Amino acid sequence: MADHPMLSHSCLSDLTIGKEAYKTRLYGDGKGGYVGATREDGGACAIAHVGRLVTVDGKRVLELTGYLTTPAQSTMLKEA
């Protein structure tokens, strides 16, 4: 199991944590909106995330929607 104190959070209690495989970078707009992408190490596809900082049961939570993606044509041409 990966060694990070946040991995014991109750929202992950139904998951078994394995090795690190993805990187997610989120950017805020200063108004509670966030956007970013999760990318698999060495993979071409990603999940684009868009969401807001909301309050749930008195706690601040990032609530994001994930969209499946494929590489843009210009990216695919540059790699060829």
PDB file as gemmi writes it, atoms N, CA and C in Angstrom:
CRYST1    1.000    1.000    1.000  90.00  90.00  90.00 P 1                      
ATOM      1  N   MET A   1       0.852  -1.191   0.000  1.00  0.00           N  
ATOM      2  CA  MET A   1       0.000   0.000   0.000  1.00  0.00           C  
ATOM      3  C   MET A   1       0.886   1.238   0.000  1.00  0.00           C  
ATOM      4  N   ALA A   2       0.456   2.231  -0.740  1.00  0.00           N  
ATOM      5  CA  ALA A   2       1.180   3.502  -0.782  1.00  0.00           C  
ATOM      6  C   ALA A   2       1.154   4.145   0.598  1.00  0.00           C  
ATOM      7  N   ASP A   3       2.186   4.916   0.899  1.00  0.00           N  
ATOM      8  CA  ASP A   3       2.325   5.513   2.224  1.00  0.00           C  
ATOM      9  C   ASP A   3       1.996   7.000   2.170  1.00  0.00           C  
ATOM     10  N   HIS A   4       0.733   7.342   2.382  1.00  0.00           N  
ATOM     11  CA  HIS A   4       0.301   8.736   2.447  1.00  0.00           C  
ATOM     12  C   HIS A   4      -0.840   8.808   3.446  1.00  0.00           C  
ATOM     13  N   PRO A   5      -0.787   9.732   4.407  1.00  0.00           N  
ATOM     14  CA  PRO A   5      -1.810   9.771   5.456  1.00  0.00           C  
ATOM     15  C   PRO A   5      -3.233   9.984   4.934  1.00  0.00           C  
ATOM     16  N   MET A   6      -3.400  10.676   3.799  1.00  0.00           N  
ATOM     17  CA  MET A   6      -4.742  10.928   3.278  1.00  0.00           C  
ATOM     18  C   MET A   6      -5.393   9.665   2.711  1.00  0.00           C  
ATOM     19  N   LEU A   7      -4.604   8.620   2.428  1.00  0.00           N  
ATOM     20  CA  LEU A   7      -5.170   7.390   1.880  1.00  0.00           C  
ATOM     21  C   LEU A   7      -6.043   6.646   2.889  1.00  0.00           C  
ATOM     22  N   SER A   8      -5.998   7.042   4.149  1.00  0.00           N  
ATOM     23  CA  SER A   8      -6.862   6.415   5.156  1.00  0.00           C  
ATOM     24  C   SER A   8      -8.194   7.162   5.304  1.00  0.00           C  
ATOM     25  N   HIS A   9      -8.455   8.154   4.456  1.00  0.00           N  
ATOM     26  CA  HIS A   9      -9.709   8.924   4.508  1.00  0.00           C  
ATOM     27  C   HIS A   9     -10.902   8.001   4.284  1.00  0.00           C  
ATOM     28  N   SER A  10     -12.008   8.273   4.952  1.00  0.00           N  
ATOM     29  CA  SER A  10     -13.193   7.410   4.879  1.00  0.00           C  
ATOM     30  C   SER A  10     -13.773   7.309   3.468  1.00  0.00           C  
ATOM     31  N   CYS A  11     -13.555   8.301   2.610  1.00  0.00           N  
ATOM     32  CA  CYS A  11     -14.105   8.216   1.254  1.00  0.00           C  
ATOM     33  C   CYS A  11     -13.410   7.146   0.420  1.00  0.00           C  
ATOM     34  N   LEU A  12     -12.280   6.626   0.898  1.00  0.00           N  
ATOM     35  CA  LEU A  12     -11.552   5.561   0.198  1.00  0.00           C  
ATOM     36  C   LEU A  12     -11.698   4.207   0.879  1.00  0.00           C  
ATOM     37  N   SER A  13     -12.564   4.129   1.884  1.00  0.00           N  
ATOM     38  CA  SER A  13     -12.637   2.924   2.716  1.00  0.00           C  
ATOM     39  C   SER A  13     -13.072   1.676   1.952  1.00  0.00           C  
ATOM     40  N   ASP A  14     -13.743   1.822   0.823  1.00  0.00           N  
ATOM     41  CA  ASP A  14     -14.180   0.651   0.060  1.00  0.00           C  
ATOM     42  C   ASP A  14     -13.188   0.276  -1.046  1.00  0.00           C  
ATOM     43  N   LEU A  15     -11.989   0.857  -1.021  1.00  0.00           N  
ATOM     44  CA  LEU A  15     -10.978   0.620  -2.040  1.00  0.00           C  
ATOM     45  C   LEU A  15      -9.725  -0.004  -1.437  1.00  0.00           C  
ATOM     46  N   THR A  16      -9.053  -0.830  -2.214  1.00  0.00           N  
ATOM     47  CA  THR A  16      -7.739  -1.342  -1.849  1.00  0.00           C  
ATOM     48  C   THR A  16      -6.729  -0.542  -2.645  1.00  0.00           C  
ATOM     49  N   ILE A  17      -5.812   0.116  -1.961  1.00  0.00           N  
ATOM     50  CA  ILE A  17      -4.838   0.996  -2.608  1.00  0.00           C  
ATOM     51  C   ILE A  17      -3.655   0.171  -3.104  1.00  0.00           C  
ATOM     52  N   GLY A  18      -3.303   0.363  -4.363  1.00  0.00           N  
ATOM     53  CA  GLY A  18      -2.170  -0.323  -4.964  1.00  0.00           C  
ATOM     54  C   GLY A  18      -1.035   0.658  -5.223  1.00  0.00           C  
ATOM     55  N   LYS A  19      -0.284   0.381  -6.283  1.00  0.00           N  
ATOM     56  CA  LYS A  19       0.863   1.235  -6.595  1.00  0.00           C  
ATOM     57  C   LYS A  19       0.411   2.524  -7.290  1.00  0.00           C  
ATOM     58  N   GLU A  20       1.246   3.529  -7.213  1.00  0.00           N  
ATOM     59  CA  GLU A  20       0.984   4.811  -7.869  1.00  0.00           C  
ATOM     60  C   GLU A  20       1.033   4.611  -9.381  1.00  0.00           C  
ATOM     61  N   ALA A  21       0.000   5.109 -10.093  1.00  0.00           N  
ATOM     62  CA  ALA A  21      -0.067   4.896 -11.541  1.00  0.00           C  
ATOM     63  C   ALA A  21      -0.483   6.131 -12.325  1.00  0.00           C  
ATOM     64  N   TYR A  22      -1.076   7.122 -11.664  1.00  0.00           N  
ATOM     65  CA  TYR A  22      -1.624   8.278 -12.357  1.00  0.00           C  
ATOM     66  C   TYR A  22      -1.153   9.568 -11.717  1.00  0.00           C  
ATOM     67  N   LYS A  23      -1.141  10.628 -12.499  1.00  0.00           N  
ATOM     68  CA  LYS A  23      -0.869  11.970 -11.988  1.00  0.00           C  
ATOM     69  C   LYS A  23      -2.067  12.847 -12.331  1.00  0.00           C  
ATOM     70  N   THR A  24      -2.529  13.635 -11.370  1.00  0.00           N  
ATOM     71  CA  THR A  24      -3.611  14.583 -11.595  1.00  0.00           C  
ATOM     72  C   THR A  24      -3.120  15.963 -11.201  1.00  0.00           C  
ATOM     73  N   ARG A  25      -3.323  16.907 -12.080  1.00  0.00           N  
ATOM     74  CA  ARG A  25      -2.960  18.296 -11.788  1.00  0.00           C  
ATOM     75  C   ARG A  25      -4.217  19.126 -11.979  1.00  0.00           C  
ATOM     76  N   LEU A  26      -4.655  19.825 -10.906  1.00  0.00           N  
ATOM     77  CA  LEU A  26      -5.857  20.643 -10.946  1.00  0.00           C  
ATOM     78  C   LEU A  26      -5.486  22.116 -10.849  1.00  0.00           C  
ATOM     79  N   TYR A  27      -6.198  22.934 -11.597  1.00  0.00           N  
ATOM     80  CA  TYR A  27      -5.963  24.381 -11.606  1.00  0.00           C  
ATOM     81  C   TYR A  27      -7.244  25.087 -11.181  1.00  0.00           C  
ATOM     82  N   GLY A  28      -7.124  26.025 -10.242  1.00  0.00           N  
ATOM     83  CA  GLY A  28      -8.263  26.796  -9.777  1.00  0.00           C  
ATOM     84  C   GLY A  28      -8.346  28.136 -10.472  1.00  0.00           C  
ATOM     85  N   ASP A  29      -9.571  28.647 -10.582  1.00  0.00           N  
ATOM     86  CA  ASP A  29      -9.764  29.955 -11.208  1.00  0.00           C  
ATOM     87  C   ASP A  29      -9.891  31.085 -10.184  1.00  0.00           C  
ATOM     88  N   GLY A  30      -9.724  30.774  -8.898  1.00  0.00           N  
ATOM     89  CA  GLY A  30      -9.839  31.779  -7.843  1.00  0.00           C  
ATOM     90  C   GLY A  30     -11.275  32.071  -7.457  1.00  0.00           C  
ATOM     91  N   LYS A  31     -12.234  31.419  -8.109  1.00  0.00           N  
ATOM     92  CA  LYS A  31     -13.655  31.643  -7.837  1.00  0.00           C  
ATOM     93  C   LYS A  31     -14.365  30.341  -7.463  1.00  0.00           C  
ATOM     94  N   GLY A  32     -13.588  29.313  -7.123  1.00  0.00           N  
ATOM     95  CA  GLY A  32     -14.176  28.035  -6.731  1.00  0.00           C  
ATOM     96  C   GLY A  32     -14.272  27.022  -7.855  1.00  0.00           C  
ATOM     97  N   GLY A  33     -13.869  27.393  -9.064  1.00  0.00           N  
ATOM     98  CA  GLY A  33     -13.892  26.459 -10.191  1.00  0.00           C  
ATOM     99  C   GLY A  33     -12.530  25.802 -10.371  1.00  0.00           C  
ATOM    100  N   TYR A  34     -12.546  24.538 -10.786  1.00  0.00           N  
ATOM    101  CA  TYR A  34     -11.308  23.791 -10.989  1.00  0.00           C  
ATOM    102  C   TYR A  34     -11.373  23.023 -12.302  1.00  0.00           C  
ATOM    103  N   VAL A  35     -10.214  22.848 -12.923  1.00  0.00           N  
ATOM    104  CA  VAL A  35     -10.086  22.072 -14.145  1.00  0.00           C  
ATOM    105  C   VAL A  35      -8.734  21.368 -14.109  1.00  0.00           C  
ATOM    106  N   GLY A  36      -8.660  20.199 -14.705  1.00  0.00           N  
ATOM    107  CA  GLY A  36      -7.394  19.487 -14.731  1.00  0.00           C  
ATOM    108  C   GLY A  36      -7.533  18.180 -15.467  1.00  0.00           C  
ATOM    109  N   ALA A  37      -6.480  17.379 -15.425  1.00  0.00           N  
ATOM    110  CA  ALA A  37      -6.490  16.098 -16.111  1.00  0.00           C  
ATOM    111  C   ALA A  37      -5.735  15.054 -15.298  1.00  0.00           C  
ATOM    112  N   THR A  38      -6.227  13.833 -15.374  1.00  0.00           N  
ATOM    113  CA  THR A  38      -5.538  12.685 -14.804  1.00  0.00           C  
ATOM    114  C   THR A  38      -4.935  11.911 -15.962  1.00  0.00           C  
ATOM    115  N   ARG A  39      -3.634  11.672 -15.872  1.00  0.00           N  
ATOM    116  CA  ARG A  39      -2.934  10.968 -16.950  1.00  0.00           C  
ATOM    117  C   ARG A  39      -2.228   9.746 -16.381  1.00  0.00           C  
ATOM    118  N   GLU A  40      -2.344   8.636 -17.114  1.00  0.00           N  
ATOM    119  CA  GLU A  40      -1.635   7.425 -16.726  1.00  0.00           C  
ATOM    120  C   GLU A  40      -0.183   7.566 -17.160  1.00  0.00           C  
ATOM    121  N   ASP A  41       0.744   7.172 -16.281  1.00  0.00           N  
ATOM    122  CA  ASP A  41       2.163   7.238 -16.628  1.00  0.00           C  
ATOM    123  C   ASP A  41       2.413   6.473 -17.922  1.00  0.00           C  
ATOM    124  N   GLY A  42       2.904   7.163 -18.946  1.00  0.00           N  
ATOM    125  CA  GLY A  42       3.214   6.540 -20.223  1.00  0.00           C  
ATOM    126  C   GLY A  42       2.024   6.330 -21.137  1.00  0.00           C  
ATOM    127  N   GLY A  43       0.826   6.691 -20.711  1.00  0.00           N  
ATOM    128  CA  GLY A  43      -0.370   6.486 -21.529  1.00  0.00           C  
ATOM    129  C   GLY A  43      -0.716   7.709 -22.359  1.00  0.00           C  
ATOM    130  N   ALA A  44      -1.436   7.503 -23.453  1.00  0.00           N  
ATOM    131  CA  ALA A  44      -1.798   8.612 -24.339  1.00  0.00           C  
ATOM    132  C   ALA A  44      -3.109   9.271 -23.938  1.00  0.00           C  
ATOM    133  N   CYS A  45      -4.034   8.512 -23.365  1.00  0.00           N  
ATOM    134  CA  CYS A  45      -5.348   9.054 -23.025  1.00  0.00           C  
ATOM    135  C   CYS A  45      -5.346   9.634 -21.612  1.00  0.00           C  
ATOM    136  N   ALA A  46      -6.367  10.421 -21.335  1.00  0.00           N  
ATOM    137  CA  ALA A  46      -6.480  11.065 -20.027  1.00  0.00           C  
ATOM    138  C   ALA A  46      -7.951  11.225 -19.674  1.00  0.00           C  
ATOM    139  N   ILE A  47      -8.201  11.589 -18.431  1.00  0.00           N  
ATOM    140  CA  ILE A  47      -9.538  11.980 -17.991  1.00  0.00           C  
ATOM    141  C   ILE A  47      -9.471  13.465 -17.667  1.00  0.00           C  
ATOM    142  N   ALA A  48     -10.294  14.257 -18.347  1.00  0.00           N  
ATOM    143  CA  ALA A  48     -10.370  15.695 -18.078  1.00  0.00           C  
ATOM    144  C   ALA A  48     -11.381  15.909 -16.963  1.00  0.00           C  
ATOM    145  N   HIS A  49     -11.023  16.733 -15.979  1.00  0.00           N  
ATOM    146  CA  HIS A  49     -11.890  16.995 -14.831  1.00  0.00           C  
ATOM    147  C   HIS A  49     -12.312  18.462 -14.826  1.00  0.00           C  
ATOM    148  N   VAL A  50     -13.590  18.690 -14.543  1.00  0.00           N  
ATOM    149  CA  VAL A  50     -14.110  20.048 -14.395  1.00  0.00           C  
ATOM    150  C   VAL A  50     -15.040  20.029 -13.189  1.00  0.00           C  
ATOM    151  N   GLY A  51     -14.912  20.998 -12.299  1.00  0.00           N  
ATOM    152  CA  GLY A  51     -15.784  21.003 -11.137  1.00  0.00           C  
ATOM    153  C   GLY A  51     -15.642  22.239 -10.291  1.00  0.00           C  
ATOM    154  N   ARG A  52     -16.225  22.163  -9.100  1.00  0.00           N  
ATOM    155  CA  ARG A  52     -16.270  23.296  -8.197  1.00  0.00           C  
ATOM    156  C   ARG A  52     -15.950  22.858  -6.776  1.00  0.00           C  
ATOM    157  N   LEU A  53     -15.527  23.811  -5.987  1.00  0.00           N  
ATOM    158  CA  LEU A  53     -15.363  23.614  -4.557  1.00  0.00           C  
ATOM    159  C   LEU A  53     -16.741  23.822  -3.938  1.00  0.00           C  
ATOM    160  N   VAL A  54     -17.262  22.798  -3.270  1.00  0.00           N  
ATOM    161  CA  VAL A  54     -18.597  22.857  -2.680  1.00  0.00           C  
ATOM    162  C   VAL A  54     -18.500  22.508  -1.199  1.00  0.00           C  
ATOM    163  N   THR A  55     -19.585  22.721  -0.479  1.00  0.00           N  
ATOM    164  CA  THR A  55     -19.662  22.333   0.922  1.00  0.00           C  
ATOM    165  C   THR A  55     -20.637  21.173   1.057  1.00  0.00           C  
ATOM    166  N   VAL A  56     -20.173  20.073   1.646  1.00  0.00           N  
ATOM    167  CA  VAL A  56     -20.987  18.887   1.872  1.00  0.00           C  
ATOM    168  C   VAL A  56     -20.878  18.546   3.357  1.00  0.00           C  
ATOM    169  N   ASP A  57     -21.999  18.556   4.042  1.00  0.00           N  
ATOM    170  CA  ASP A  57     -22.025  18.273   5.480  1.00  0.00           C  
ATOM    171  C   ASP A  57     -21.029  19.146   6.241  1.00  0.00           C  
ATOM    172  N   GLY A  58     -20.937  20.404   5.852  1.00  0.00           N  
ATOM    173  CA  GLY A  58     -20.066  21.354   6.542  1.00  0.00           C  
ATOM    174  C   GLY A  58     -18.593  21.244   6.182  1.00  0.00           C  
ATOM    175  N   LYS A  59     -18.253  20.392   5.213  1.00  0.00           N  
ATOM    176  CA  LYS A  59     -16.851  20.213   4.814  1.00  0.00           C  
ATOM    177  C   LYS A  59     -16.664  20.687   3.377  1.00  0.00           C  
ATOM    178  N   ARG A  60     -15.527  21.320   3.124  1.00  0.00           N  
ATOM    179  CA  ARG A  60     -15.210  21.763   1.763  1.00  0.00           C  
ATOM    180  C   ARG A  60     -14.708  20.579   0.951  1.00  0.00           C  
ATOM    181  N   VAL A  61     -15.313  20.398  -0.216  1.00  0.00           N  
ATOM    182  CA  VAL A  61     -15.038  19.240  -1.058  1.00  0.00           C  
ATOM    183  C   VAL A  61     -14.918  19.692  -2.507  1.00  0.00           C  
ATOM    184  N   LEU A  62     -13.930  19.155  -3.233  1.00  0.00           N  
ATOM    185  CA  LEU A  62     -13.874  19.352  -4.680  1.00  0.00           C  
ATOM    186  C   LEU A  62     -14.808  18.329  -5.305  1.00  0.00           C  
ATOM    187  N   GLU A  63     -15.808  18.803  -6.027  1.00  0.00           N  
ATOM    188  CA  GLU A  63     -16.732  17.909  -6.711  1.00  0.00           C  
ATOM    189  C   GLU A  63     -16.467  18.048  -8.204  1.00  0.00           C  
ATOM    190  N   LEU A  64     -15.935  16.986  -8.802  1.00  0.00           N  
ATOM    191  CA  LEU A  64     -15.475  17.042 -10.187  1.00  0.00           C  
ATOM    192  C   LEU A  64     -16.222  16.038 -11.048  1.00  0.00           C  
ATOM    193  N   THR A  65     -16.429  16.397 -12.306  1.00  0.00           N  
ATOM    194  CA  THR A  65     -16.944  15.476 -13.314  1.00  0.00           C  
ATOM    195  C   THR A  65     -15.774  15.099 -14.207  1.00  0.00           C  
ATOM    196  N   GLY A  66     -15.610  13.805 -14.472  1.00  0.00           N  
ATOM    197  CA  GLY A  66     -14.519  13.339 -15.321  1.00  0.00           C  
ATOM    198  C   GLY A  66     -15.029  13.022 -16.719  1.00  0.00           C  
ATOM    199  N   TYR A  67     -14.273  13.443 -17.721  1.00  0.00           N  
ATOM    200  CA  TYR A  67     -14.618  13.202 -19.123  1.00  0.00           C  
ATOM    201  C   TYR A  67     -13.512  12.376 -19.761  1.00  0.00           C  
ATOM    202  N   LEU A  68     -13.882  11.278 -20.432  1.00  0.00           N  
ATOM    203  CA  LEU A  68     -12.902  10.484 -21.157  1.00  0.00           C  
ATOM    204  C   LEU A  68     -12.379  11.306 -22.329  1.00  0.00           C  
ATOM    205  N   THR A  69     -11.097  11.158 -22.635  1.00  0.00           N  
ATOM    206  CA  THR A  69     -10.483  11.939 -23.702  1.00  0.00           C  
ATOM    207  C   THR A  69      -9.649  11.037 -24.606  1.00  0.00           C  
ATOM    208  N   THR A  70      -9.277  11.569 -25.743  1.00  0.00           N  
ATOM    209  CA  THR A  70      -8.279  10.970 -26.623  1.00  0.00           C  
ATOM    210  C   THR A  70      -7.322  12.089 -26.997  1.00  0.00           C  
ATOM    211  N   PRO A  71      -6.107  11.755 -27.416  1.00  0.00           N  
ATOM    212  CA  PRO A  71      -5.139  12.804 -27.782  1.00  0.00           C  
ATOM    213  C   PRO A  71      -5.663  13.668 -28.928  1.00  0.00           C  
ATOM    214  N   ALA A  72      -5.379  14.966 -28.865  1.00  0.00           N  
ATOM    215  CA  ALA A  72      -5.754  15.877 -29.946  1.00  0.00           C  
ATOM    216  C   ALA A  72      -4.954  15.509 -31.197  1.00  0.00           C  
ATOM    217  N   GLN A  73      -5.506  15.756 -32.355  1.00  0.00           N  
ATOM    218  CA  GLN A  73      -4.840  15.433 -33.617  1.00  0.00           C  
ATOM    219  C   GLN A  73      -3.449  16.059 -33.688  1.00  0.00           C  
ATOM    220  N   SER A  74      -3.307  17.312 -33.271  1.00  0.00           N  
ATOM    221  CA  SER A  74      -2.003  17.988 -33.356  1.00  0.00           C  
ATOM    222  C   SER A  74      -0.969  17.298 -32.483  1.00  0.00           C  
ATOM    223  N   THR A  75      -1.383  16.758 -31.337  1.00  0.00           N  
ATOM    224  CA  THR A  75      -0.478  16.033 -30.443  1.00  0.00           C  
ATOM    225  C   THR A  75      -0.052  14.721 -31.092  1.00  0.00           C  
ATOM    226  N   MET A  76      -1.006  14.028 -31.703  1.00  0.00           N  
ATOM    227  CA  MET A  76      -0.694  12.752 -32.339  1.00  0.00           C  
ATOM    228  C   MET A  76       0.276  12.953 -33.511  1.00  0.00           C  
ATOM    229  N   LEU A  77       0.123  14.025 -34.270  1.00  0.00           N  
ATOM    230  CA  LEU A  77       0.996  14.272 -35.399  1.00  0.00           C  
ATOM    231  C   LEU A  77       2.420  14.596 -34.946  1.00  0.00           C  
ATOM    232  N   LYS A  78       2.555  15.340 -33.843  1.00  0.00           N  
ATOM    233  CA  LYS A  78       3.884  15.710 -33.344  1.00  0.00           C  
ATOM    234  C   LYS A  78       4.663  14.487 -32.866  1.00  0.00           C  
ATOM    235  N   GLU A  79       3.958  13.490 -32.300  1.00  0.00           N  
ATOM    236  CA  GLU A  79       4.614  12.310 -31.764  1.00  0.00           C  
ATOM    237  C   GLU A  79       5.033  11.336 -32.856  1.00  0.00           C  
ATOM    238  N   ALA A  80       4.416  11.421 -34.023  1.00  0.00           N  
ATOM    239  CA  ALA A  80       4.701  10.464 -35.110  1.00  0.00           C  
ATOM    240  C   ALA A  80       6.041  10.707 -35.764  1.00  0.00           C  
TER     241      ALA A  80                                                      
END                                                                             
